[in-house]
Amino acid sequence: MSIPVDRARFEGVFSLLLTPFLKSGEIDWKTYERYVEWQLAKVPNGLFAVCGSSDMKWLTLAERLELARIAVRIAGDVPVVATGNLLPDPVDHLQEVRQMAETGVAAVVLVPPTGMGADQVRLGQHFAWLAEGADCPVIVYEWPHVQPYLLDAGVYAELVRQNGIIGIKDTTCTIEGISAKLAAAPESVVYQANHLFMLDAIRRGARGIMAISTAANAELVVDFWKSAIACDASAEAKHRTLVTLDNLLIHQGGYNATAKLLARLQGMDLGLVCRSPIVLRSETVKAVELWFESEYTSQS
């Protein structure tokens, strides 16, 4: 049974959490604790643990649960959300979601099972089943690592109104797709992952950000968010900075190692090892270093 929830608690910037690994490929738990503290020092509205940036596709269930527990413990009153349905068989998802809820997260995030998005009615029913049985607030996420991953705006609105879904991490990457969800469920929190349309979306009513730029530069995103919701003229320039950063981190290849490198340049001792199969090219490393020198020299 869905429970009443204060959606305002889930508005704003939710920083994505990276997972640090040792050279052996095992999780570097001590560094993860320091990284969570480092992220909290940027004063985001919340944290998104066990997300795409966490290499969640390559983590075991036990590892995902422990990452969430640690983030919750360190975050205190700051809300932490985490993905809760990644097991291969959708039949197992309710038990998995309940295990994630037991870690103390403020909300469990749901992603579409592989292939299920081809039948939007079935996908909506699956999300509704999980939301009703989760015993905690729920957010949905159009996760690009599965196909198809988009959720119809009408199905989304039904989940919000009938099953208490808080909001969605929208990854349509089009202003039309974002606007459709805002129009269909204006009472919900439509989180922005796309940088190009981020400012337009906020002006149209988007209430939150969950974007890769937060993994290593949450302070820039928080500053932009405050300017955008205050309708400050400086939001335009700050938005351009984030678009450039997004291009640097992901579109040149090498994410999420690029985010780990950028965090390390800022003093967070984070290794560049990832479980995802990425190649961090020397020219990408140089581009990240030059961006850091330019951005942080201009701030000093």
C-alpha positions in Angstrom: 0.0 0.0 0.0 1.4 3.4 -1.0 2.1 5.8 1.9 1.6 9.6 2.0 4.9 11.4 1.4 6.1 15.0 1.6 7.4 15.4 -2.0 9.1 18.7 -1.0 11.7 16.7 0.9 12.8 15.2 -2.4 13.2 18.5 -4.3 16.5 20.1 -5.3 19.9 18.6 -6.2 20.5 15.0 -5.4 24.2 14.2 -5.9 25.1 10.9 -7.6 27.5 8.8 -5.7 30.5 7.1 -7.4 31.8 3.8 -6.2 35.6 3.7 -5.5 37.4 0.5 -6.3 40.7 -1.0 -5.4 43.1 -2.1 -8.2 41.8 -5.7 -7.4 38.3 -4.5 -8.4 37.0 -4.8 -4.9 35.1 -1.8 -3.4 37.3 0.6 -1.4 34.9 1.0 1.5 37.0 3.4 3.5 37.4 5.7 0.6 33.7 5.5 -0.1 32.9 6.7 3.4 35.3 9.7 2.9 33.7 10.4 -0.5 30.2 10.4 0.9 31.4 12.9 3.5 33.0 15.0 0.8 29.8 15.0 -1.2 27.8 16.1 1.8 30.2 19.0 2.3 28.9 20.4 -1.0 25.4 20.7 0.7 23.2 19.0 -1.9 19.6 18.4 -1.0 20.1 14.7 -1.1 22.2 11.8 -2.3 21.5 9.2 -4.9 23.4 6.0 -3.9 23.5 2.9 -6.1 22.9 4.7 -9.3 24.3 4.5 -12.8 27.4 6.5 -11.7 27.9 3.9 -8.9 28.5 1.2 -11.5 25.3 -0.4 -10.2 25.1 -2.7 -13.2 28.3 -4.4 -12.1 27.6 -4.6 -8.3 26.3 -7.6 -6.4 23.1 -7.2 -4.3 25.1 -7.4 -1.1 27.4 -4.6 -2.3 24.4 -2.5 -3.3 22.8 -2.8 0.0 26.0 -2.0 1.9 26.7 1.1 -0.2 23.2 2.3 0.6 23.5 1.5 4.4 26.8 3.5 4.6 25.4 6.5 2.7 22.4 6.5 5.0 24.5 6.3 8.1 26.8 9.1 7.2 24.1 11.4 5.6 22.0 11.6 8.8 19.0 13.8 8.1 20.0 14.3 4.4 17.7 12.0 2.3 19.4 9.2 0.5 17.7 7.3 -2.4 19.0 4.1 -4.0 18.1 1.8 -6.9 16.3 -1.3 -5.6 15.3 -3.6 -8.5 18.3 -4.8 -10.5 18.1 -8.6 -10.2 17.6 -10.3 -13.6 14.2 -11.8 -12.8 11.5 -9.3 -12.3 9.7 -11.8 -10.0 12.5 -11.2 -7.5 12.2 -7.4 -7.5 9.7 -7.0 -4.6 11.9 -8.8 -2.2 14.9 -6.9 -3.4 13.1 -3.5 -3.1 12.1 -4.4 0.5 15.7 -5.3 1.3 16.8 -1.9 0.0 14.1 -0.2 2.0 15.4 -1.8 5.1 18.7 0.0 4.7 17.0 3.2 5.8 16.9 5.0 2.5 14.4 7.8 2.2 13.1 6.3 -1.1 13.8 3.4 -3.4 14.4 4.1 -7.1 12.9 1.7 -9.7 14.3 1.1 -13.2 12.6 -0.7 -16.1 13.4 -4.4 -16.4 15.1 -5.2 -19.7 12.5 -5.5 -22.5 9.5 -4.6 -20.4 9.3 -1.0 -21.6 8.0 -2.3 -25.0 4.7 -2.9 -23.2 4.0 0.3 -21.3 0.9 -1.1 -19.6 2.9 -4.0 -18.3 5.8 -1.7 -17.2 3.3 0.5 -15.3 1.8 -2.5 -13.6 5.2 -3.7 -12.6 6.1 -0.4 -11.1 2.7 -0.1 -9.4 3.2 -3.6 -7.8 6.6 -2.6 -6.5 5.4 0.7 -5.2 2.5 -0.8 -3.4 4.6 -3.4 -1.7 7.7 -1.3 -1.0 6.7 0.1 2.4 8.6 3.3 1.6 8.5 6.2 -0.9 9.4 5.3 -4.6 11.0 7.2 -7.5 11.3 5.8 -11.0 14.3 6.2 -13.3 14.5 5.9 -17.1 17.9 4.1 -16.9 19.6 4.1 -20.4 21.4 0.9 -19.6 18.2 -1.1 -20.4 16.1 -1.1 -23.5 13.6 0.3 -23.9 13.9 2.6 -21.0 11.5 5.5 -21.4 8.2 5.7 -19.6 5.1 7.1 -21.2 3.9 10.4 -19.6 0.4 9.1 -19.2 1.5 5.9 -17.4 3.8 8.0 -15.2 0.9 10.3 -14.2 -1.2 7.3 -13.3 1.7 6.0 -11.0 1.9 9.3 -9.3 -1.8 9.6 -8.6 -2.7 6.0 -8.0 0.5 4.6 -6.4 2.1 7.6 -4.7 5.2 7.7 -6.9 7.3 10.8 -5.8 8.9 11.6 -9.1 11.0 10.4 -12.0 14.6 10.8 -13.2 13.8 11.8 -16.8 16.2 10.8 -19.5 14.2 11.6 -22.6 16.8 14.3 -23.3 14.2 16.3 -25.2 12.2 19.3 -24.0 9.1 17.7 -25.4 9.6 14.6 -23.3 10.4 16.6 -20.2 7.4 18.9 -20.8 5.0 16.0 -21.3 5.8 14.6 -17.8 5.6 18.0 -16.2 2.2 18.6 -17.8 0.9 15.1 -17.0 2.0 15.1 -13.3 2.8 18.7 -12.2 2.6 17.7 -8.6 5.5 15.3 -8.9 9.3 15.8 -8.9 10.6 15.6 -12.4 14.4 15.3 -11.9 16.7 16.5 -14.7 19.5 14.4 -16.0 20.0 16.2 -19.2 22.1 19.3 -19.1 21.2 21.0 -22.4 17.6 21.5 -21.4 18.1 21.8 -17.6 17.4 25.5 -17.3 14.4 25.3 -19.7 13.0 22.4 -17.7 13.4 24.2 -14.3 11.6 27.3 -15.8 8.8 25.0 -16.8 8.4 23.5 -13.4 11.0 20.7 -12.9 11.7 20.4 -9.2 15.0 18.6 -9.1 18.4 17.6 -10.6 20.0 14.2 -10.7 22.9 14.6 -13.2 26.4 13.3 -13.7 27.9 16.7 -13.0 27.0 16.2 -9.4 29.3 13.2 -9.0 32.3 15.4 -8.9 31.1 19.0 -8.9 28.0 19.2 -6.8 28.8 22.6 -5.6 28.5 24.0 -9.1 25.1 22.3 -9.6 23.8 23.5 -6.3 24.9 27.0 -7.1 23.2 26.8 -10.5 20.0 25.4 -8.9 19.7 28.2 -6.4 20.2 30.8 -9.2 17.7 29.0 -11.5 14.8 28.7 -9.0 15.5 32.4 -7.9 15.2 33.4 -11.5 18.6 35.1 -11.2 20.3 36.4 -14.4 23.5 34.5 -13.5 21.7 31.2 -14.1 22.4 31.5 -17.8 26.2 31.6 -17.5 26.2 28.9 -14.8 24.1 26.7 -17.1 26.6 27.1 -19.9 29.4 26.0 -17.5 27.4 22.8 -16.6 26.8 22.0 -20.3 30.5 22.2 -20.9 31.3 20.1 -17.9 28.8 17.4 -19.0 30.4 17.3 -22.5 33.8 16.9 -20.8 32.7 14.1 -18.4 30.6 11.9 -20.7 30.6 12.8 -24.4 34.4 12.5 -24.8 34.2 9.0 -23.3 35.5 7.6 -20.1 32.7 8.3 -17.7 32.7 7.6 -14.8 36.5 7.6 -14.5 36.4 11.2 -15.7 34.3 12.1 -12.7 36.7 10.3 -10.4 39.6 12.1 -11.9 37.9 15.5 -11.5 37.1 14.7 -7.8 40.7 13.7 -7.3 41.9 17.0 -8.7 39.8 18.7 -6.1 41.5 16.8 -3.3 39.3 13.7 -2.9 41.7 10.8 -3.0 39.7 8.7 -5.4 41.2 6.0 -7.7 40.2 5.8 -11.3 39.3 2.0 -11.3 35.8 1.2 -12.6 34.1 -2.1 -13.1 32.3 -0.8 -16.2 34.3 -1.5 -19.4 35.6 2.0 -20.1 38.8 3.4 -21.7 40.1 6.6 -20.3 42.1 8.2 -23.1 45.1 10.4 -22.5 43.5 13.3 -24.4 40.4 13.0 -22.2 42.6 13.1 -19.1 44.3 16.2 -20.4 40.9 17.9 -21.2 39.7 17.2 -17.6 42.9 18.7 -16.2 42.7 21.8 -18.3 39.0 22.4 -17.4 39.9 22.0 -13.7 42.8 24.5 -14.0 40.6 27.0 -15.9 37.5 26.7 -13.7 39.3 26.7 -10.3 42.0 29.2 -11.2 39.2 31.7 -12.2 37.5 31.1 -8.8 40.7 31.8 -6.8 
